[in-house]
Amino acid sequence: MKRKLAMLLAAMMIMSTLAACGSSGGGAAPAPEATEEAEAETEAEAEAPAEEAAAEEEVDPASLLSDAFIDPVGEWAQYDELIAEIKAETDMAHRAELMHQAEDILMSNFGVIPVYYYNDLYMQKDYVSGIYANAFATKFFMYAEMANGADTLRINLASEPDYLDPALNSSVDGACLAANSFSGLYTYNSEGSPVPACAESYEVSEDGLNYVVTLKEGLKWSDGSDLTAADFEYSWKRAVDPKTAADYEYMFTVFAGYDEGDIQVKATDDRTLEFTLAAPCAYMEDLMAFPTFYPVKQEAVEAYADWETTPGGWCQEAGFVSNGAYTCTGWNHDTSMTYEKNPYFWDADNVKVEKLEFMLSADDTAIFAAYNSDSVDFIDTVPTDETTALIESKNPEFHIVDELGTYYIAFNVGSDLFADKTPEQAACMRKAINILIDRDYIVENIGQTGQVIANSYIPLGMMDGNGGIFKDDPEVGYFDSYAINNDYDATVEEAITLLKAAGYKFNDDGTLSDETPISIEYLTNESSGHVAIAESLQQDLAVVGIDISIAVQDWNVFLEERKNGNFDMAREGWIADFNDPINMLEMFTTTSGNNDPQYGR
């Protein structure tokens, strides 16, 4: 443009000189047509600077994203390959580096927006003792004791469970029910460490690949029949069978033979289970304690008429066979469940409470009222507006414990919301929303239990698998989580720049033009805290004219809608299943049953 302008100015100077000579020397004047053409060119070039300025305002959306960015739909196979490489890596230091790279990719597209790192709260009557939880929010009731002389522990965890089949469950409350009614090779003690359960011991080869597990003598199912190593072989192979459609089947990717659809696990006799891994696994004991690795009785599973098409149908009513401390003996759907002590449990002598009664509800106001009226002994939720008073009064029955997990927001990266956008433009949209969220308000006024604001997906304090901590500094992350608080105007301006790069137009007052509106449905489940966070987001995003509508759904419907990608934006939370970052990262592989953002799909 600058070269064209110089040439035009030179031509005009020549023409001016010729015209001057003609006036003084009697030369002929320029033809009228030539004069009009020159004037037209001059006017066109006069408009060029304005057009050039407008063009300079346009920003390449890719320039606003990190170098780690890849298309979260079309190029996500790169992420899948990186996760596979991490799982096969035997150099633990290099493995930790690769996990940082994987988080870089995950965070670069803002399909996952971390809000805060979890802690857990619960209320427990002062006459109850012996209940404990691990860092992954699984609660163990089997060693509870009641100083008031009662033989029944009354509990609220959540509303109607989605699945009781340990291979199919993917919720925290479902894991709690599974841990108290089934028993794996390993479990957790009150210090949060994995310890033998159905296993007596195991040996592992020097290269860390071959395991030989010896089961305890005399293991039984709740119906009194023998439980053997073959039950574990059947259950693990069932969990990876595509017909089972287990959300957590990817946890078996550490096994040799997984890629061929035939994991290497075999019962060599009633008490001996052998299996082979593809690479050493630092968290194998945690896997052996995880519900997906619990045994289920083949005869009971396949006695259900439609067991091949409805794999969880065998335990959707009370009376199903299990092998844990309690068995489900009563189930009034959407209202209550009853579990009674299993006399065949391998540690039954140490189970003191005879019965567990579960109140099924997601209404935290009703739950809190039930607790205060002494109708329940243990609850793991309280209304948001009650939290401050409980803390300030130092109520001894109110407990806050740390967890390894992250409360976050997920976008469906394949949503129609992004249909007319390039992958880079869509990421800029999500990044703009990310920086507009007032996390400080959420933790101070809604959470109120000392949650730490999150600026990365992997939670604080998680081990890196190489003897260190993956993330130990809350200030280090992928964005300034306090920017909206410390420099509101600049942060809003940055959000507007990101949205303009995504193709949106703005009014003079800094709100979206009617030509390019943004309307998003935010999906959440019933809970005063979750709804309050949704309402906070509404206010945060309204500052630039983004319209958020809130859809509140029943728990089971909510889980299925997220899983199936029937949402634009949804509240999410992930509490780790074991203390290694791969657990937080592998869930977002293309085929994972927990890949709610629909990466790669």
N, C-alpha and C positions, 0 to 999 in steps of 0.2 A: 504493500500500500504506500509505504514511504517512497519507494522508487517511482511508482506511477505519479505521485504528487509532484516530485521533483521534475519529471519529464514534462508534465503539464505546465509547470511554472516556467520552464525554459522555453517551451513553445509560445507561451503568452508573451514572454519578453521579446522573442524574435518578431512576433506579429506586431507588437507595439512599436518596435524599431522601424519595421517596414512601413507602418502607417504614418509614422512621423516623417520619414524620408519622402513619402508621397505627398505630404502636405506642403513641405518646403520645396520639393523639387518637381512638383507637378505630376508625380506618379499617380497611377490609377488606384482608387480606393478598393478595399476588399469587397468581394461580392456579398450581397445581403445574406445569401444562404450560409456562407462561411461564418459570418458574424453570429447568426442565430445558433449554429452548431457549437461554436466556441462558448457561447453563453450557456447553452444547455449542459455542456461538459463541466463548466465552472460550477453550475448549480448542483450537479450530481456529486462533484467532488466536495462541495461545501457540506453536503449531507453525510459524507463518508465518516468524518470524525465522530459524529453522533452514533452512527451505526457501529463504528469500531469500539466506542466506549461501552455500548450495550453488550457487544460481544465479549469484551474484557470482563464483564460482570459475571458471565457464565463460568461455572466452576466444574471441572471434571470430577464427577463423584468418586472415581477411583483414587483421586489425590487426597480425599478426606478419610480414607480407610487405611488400615495397616498393611504392610507388605505380606502378612500371613493370609490375607483374604483369598478365599477361593469361592466359586459359585456353590452355595450350600445345597443346590439341587443337582445341577449338571456335572459338577466336578467332585462330588462328595466321596467318590471312590478313593480319592487320595487320602482322605481321613480314615476310611476303613482300612486301607493298606498300612497306614501309620500305626493304628491300634494293633493290627496283626503283628507288625514288626516289634512293637513294645512287648507283646505277649511272648514272642519267641526269643527276645533278647536275654542273654545270660550275663552280660556285663551290667551290673546293677547301676553303676554310675551313668553309663550311657543311656540305660533305660530311663533314669530320672530326667535326663536331658530331653529324651524323646517325648516324655509325658508333658514337659513344659511346652514343647512344640505343638503337641496336640491341643493343649489348652489355648495356645495362641490362635490356632485355626478356629477353634470353637468360639472364642470371644470376638474374633474379627468381624463376624457377620451380624452380631447382636440379635440373633434368633433366641438366644438365652440371655436374659437380663437379670443378674443377681441383685437382690435387695438387701438381705442381711444374713448373717450366719446364725444358725439355729441354736437356741437353748431350749430346754424342756421344762414345763411346769406341771405340777400335780398337787393334789390335796389328799391327805391320808389321815384318818382318825388317829388320835394318840394311843388308842388301845391296839393298833395294828403295827406289827413289826415283821421283819424278814423279807419284805418285798424289795427287789432291786432291779436295776435296769443297766444295760450296757450303753456304750457311747453311740449306739446305732438305734436307740429308742425302743429296743425290745424289752418288755417288762416281764419279769419272772415272778409268778404268784405262788408257785408250788411249795415254797418254803416259808410262806406267811404263817404268823402265829397271832392269835386273838386273845388279848389279856382280859377281855370282857366275858370270856367263857363261851362265846358263840363258836359254832363249827362251820359257819357259812360266811364267806367273804363276798360282799356286794360291791360291784364294780361298774363304772362306765368308762369305756374306751372310745366308742364312736357309735355310729348308727349301724344299720344292717350291713354285715360284711359282704364283700363282693364274692369272695371264694374262701372256702375252708380247706380245699385241696392245697397242700403245701407247695406243689409244683406250679400251681396257677396263681397263687396270691402274689400281689405286687404292692400291697399297702402296708403301712406301719401297724395299724390295728390288726390286720389279718396275720401279720408276722407274730404279734403278741399271742393271738389265739393259737396259732400253730405251735409256738414254743412251749405252750402249756398243755397241749394235747398230743403232740408228737415228740419224738426224741431222735436226734441224729447220732452220728458217730461221736460228735463233739457237741458241747454246749458252752455256756459262759458261767463263770462263778461271780460272786458278789463284787469282786475286784475288777470285773470286766475282762478277764483273761479267758481264752479258750481252754477247756479241760475235757478229759474223756467223758463220754456219756455211754452210748451203746458200745463204744470201743473200749477194750481193755488196754491196748497198746498198739503201736505201729512201728515198723522199721522202714527206712528209706535208703535207697542205694546211694553210693558216694557221689554220683552225678546229679542226685536230686530228682530223678525221673521215675524210678520204680518204687511203689509203695506196697507194703504188705501189712494189712490191718487185721488184728485179732479181736474178735468180738467177745464181749462178756459171756459167761456161761449162763444158760437158762433164760435167755431173752424170750419174752412172750408178747403177743398181740393182746389187745384188750378183751378179745373173745377167748383167751386162754390157749390159743394155738401157738406153735413155735415160730419165732422170728429168726431167720437165718441170714447168712451173707447173701444168699440168692435174692432175698427181698430187696437188698440194697442194689444189687446188679440190675434187677428189673426196674426199680424206681428211677435210677439214674438214666438208664437207657430210655425209659418212658419220657423223662423230662426233656430229652433232646429230640424226641420223635416229633416231626412236623405236625402230626395229627393231634398231639397234645396241645400245641400252640402255647407253650409256656413263655411268659414274658422274659424270664430269666434264663432261658436255655443257653444264651451266650456265655454264661458263667462256665460252661463246660468247654469253651474254646481252648482252655489250657490243657485239655486231654489229648493224647495222641489218638488219631483216628477221627477227630471231630470233623475235619474237612471232608472226610469220606463218608460221614454219616454213621460211623460205627466207633463210638468211643471205646477205648481199651480198658475195660473193667470186667472182672470175672470172679465169681465165687468159686474157689478151689475146693472148699468143703463148707460145712455148716457154719464154721466160725472164722473162716479166712476169706478176706476180700482183697484182691490184688488189682491195682490199676497203674497205668503208665501215663505220664505227662509228656507234652511236647517240649516243654522247657521248664526249668525249676520254678517253683511257685512259692514265694515268701509268705503267702497268706493261705496256705492249704488247710491249716487247722480251722481258720475262719470259714472257709468254704464248707468243710465237713460239719460245721455248726449252723450253716445257713438253711432255711426252710426248704429251698428247692432240692437240697440234698437229703432231706428226710425220707425215710422209707414209707411206702404205702403198700397195702396188701393186695396183690394181684387179683386174688379171688373176689375180694370185696369191690375193687374197682370195676372188674369186668362182669360182675353180677348185675350192674345197672344196664337196663335194656339198650340204651343208646350210648353206651360208653365210648364207642369209636367216634361218634359225631359230637357228643357232649361229654368231654372227658372229666369235667368236674361234677357231673350229675350224681355220682355215687355218694357224695357227702354234702348234699344240699338239704338234708333233713337230719334230725337227731337220730342217734343210734348207730352211726357209722363206726367202723373199726379203726382204732388208732393205737399208738404204743407209748403215749406220754403219761404225764402225771395225772391227767384228767381225761374223761371221755364226755362227749356231748350227749346228754340224756334228755334234754328238753329244748325246743326251739319254737317260740311263738314269733313268727316272722315280723320284723319291724318293731317289735316290742321288747322281747327278752330272750335270753338263752341261759340254760342251766348246764353246768359241767360238774360231774361227780368224780371222786377219787377213783383211780384205776388201781385195783389191787395187784395187777400184774406188772405195773411199772417197775423198772429195775431198781429204783430208789424209793419205793413206796413207804418204807419204814420211816423215812425222814419227811414225809408229807403229812402235815398236822391238820390242815383245814380240809374238811370232808367235802365241801361243796363251794363252787364259784357261781354266783348269779350275776349275769350281765344285763344292765339296763341298756337298751339299744336306742340311742338318741343322738342327734347332732345339734339340738337346741341347748346352747350352753347356759341360757338363763334357767331353763327347766332343770338342767343337770345340777347347777349350783343350788337351786332351791331344794332339790332332792338331797343333796349333801347336807345342807343346813338343817333339814328336817330329820336328819339321821336315817334316811331311807337308803343311802349308799355309804360305803366306807372309804371308797377310793375313786377319784375322778382325775382325768388328765386334761381338763380344760376348765377355764373360768371366763365369765364375761369380761370383755375388755374394760368396761367401766368399773369393775371391782378390783382390778389388779393393784392400782395404787394404794387403796385402803389396806389391802392384805399385806403389802410390803411395808407400808408405814406403821402398821400396827404390830409388825413382827410376829404375825400369826405363826405359831410353831407347826401348824398343820399344812402350811403352804411351803412348797419346795420348788427351787429352781436349780436345775442341773445342766451342765454343759453337754452338748452333742456335736457330733461331726456331721454337719449338713448345711445346706444353703436353701433359703427361701428365695424363689426367683419367679420371673415372669417368662413365659414362652410365647413366641410367635409361631404360627404355622407358616413356615417359609414358602409353602405352596398355596397360600390363601389367595383368593381373588383380589384381596387388598393390594397385592403386588403384581397383578396380571399384566398391566401395561408398563411395568418398570423393568429396567435391566437389573441383573443381580446386584450391581454396585449401587444403583438408585434405591433399591429396596433396602439394602444394608444402611444407607444413609438415613432413610426414614426411621428405621429401628434405632439407629444411633442417636438421632435427634430426640426420640421419646426417652431413651435411656438417660440422657443428661438432664432432662427436664424433671425427673423424679426426685422429689424431696425425701430422701431416705431418712434424714435426721428427724423429720416430723414423724415418719412412720414408726421408728424405733422408740422415740421419746413419748409419743402420744397414743400410739396404738399398741405396739409391742409391750413397752413399759417394763420389761424384765431384764434390761441390760444387754440386749442383743447388740452385736457389733455390725456396723454397716459393711456391706459386701461390695468390693470392687473387682472381684474375680469369682470364678465358679468354684474352684477347689477351696474347701473351707480352711480356716486357720487351724494350725496344729496337726494337720494330717501328716503322717510319716511319708517319706519319699521312696521307701523300699530299699534304701541304701544307707540306713542308719541315721538319716537326717530328717529335718522337717521340710516339707514341700513349700509351705508358705507360713512364715512366722511373724511377718510385719504387716499390720493392717493398713499401713500407708502405701504399701507397694501393691500395685494392681494395674488394671487396664484403663482406668479413667479416674479423674478426681471426683470422688463420691460426694464431696462437700462443695463442689463448684457452684451449684445452684444456691447454696447458702452464703458463700463467701463473696461471690460476684454475680449477682442475679442477672443484671442487665447484659453482661458479656456472655453469660451462658445461654440466655434466651436468644441473643443475636447469633450465637454459634448454631443453635438449633434451627433458626430460620435459614442460615446459610446452608445447612445440611439438607433441609427440605427444599430449598430452591434448587440445589444440585440434583434433587430427585424429581424436579420438574414442576414444583408447586409455585403458585403465584400468591403474592401477599398484598394486602391493603396497606395504606400509609400508616395505619395504627399498629402494624405488626401482626395482624391476624390473617389467616388464610382467606384468599379471595373466594367468592362464590363460584368462580370458574373451576377451581381445583380444591374441593372440600376433602376432608378426611373424616370418615365415620368408621369407628371400630367397635365391635362387640367384645366385651371382656367377660370371659367365662370363669365362674368360681362356684365353690360349693357353699352350703349353708354353714355360716359361722359369723358371729359378730365381728371378729377380728379380720377375717378375709374380706368381708363386705366393706368394712371400714377402710381397709387398704385400697380396695377398688374405688371407693368414693374419693380417697385422697388422690389417686391417679387422675380421676376425672377433673379435679381442680387444677392439678399440675399441668395437664395437657391443654386445658381450656385457654391458657394464657396465649397460645398461638392459634387458637380456634379449632383444635382437634376435638371432635365429639366422641365421647366414650359412653356407650350404653352398657349396663351391667346385667348379665344373665346369671341368675342364681339357680343351681340345679341340685337335686338329690345326689348323694354321694356316689351311688353306683352308676347313675346316668352320667354324672360328671366324669367319672373315670373312663367310661367307654367313649364319650364324645372326644375327650382329649386323645385317647389312644387311636381313634379312627381319624383324627385330623379334622373334626367338624368344629372348627373354631378359627377365629382370627388371632386372638390374644387370650391367654389363660394364666391363672395363678397356678404355680407349681411349687413343689418342695421336694428336695431329695436328701434323705438322711442316709449316710453311707451304710453299706452292708458289711464292710470290713475296712480296716485302716490302711488303705492304699489308694492313690489317685486313680488307678486304672478303673476302679469301681465307679467313679464319677464320670469317667471319660468314655468307657465302652458302651454305656447306655445310649449313646448318640450315633452308633453305627447304623448303617442303612437298614439292616434287617432286625435290629433290636426291638423287642416288644415294648421297651420303655422310651422309644424314640418319638416322643410326642410332637416335637417341632417338625417331624416329617423330613428330616435331612435325607437327601439322596433319593427322595421318592417323587 
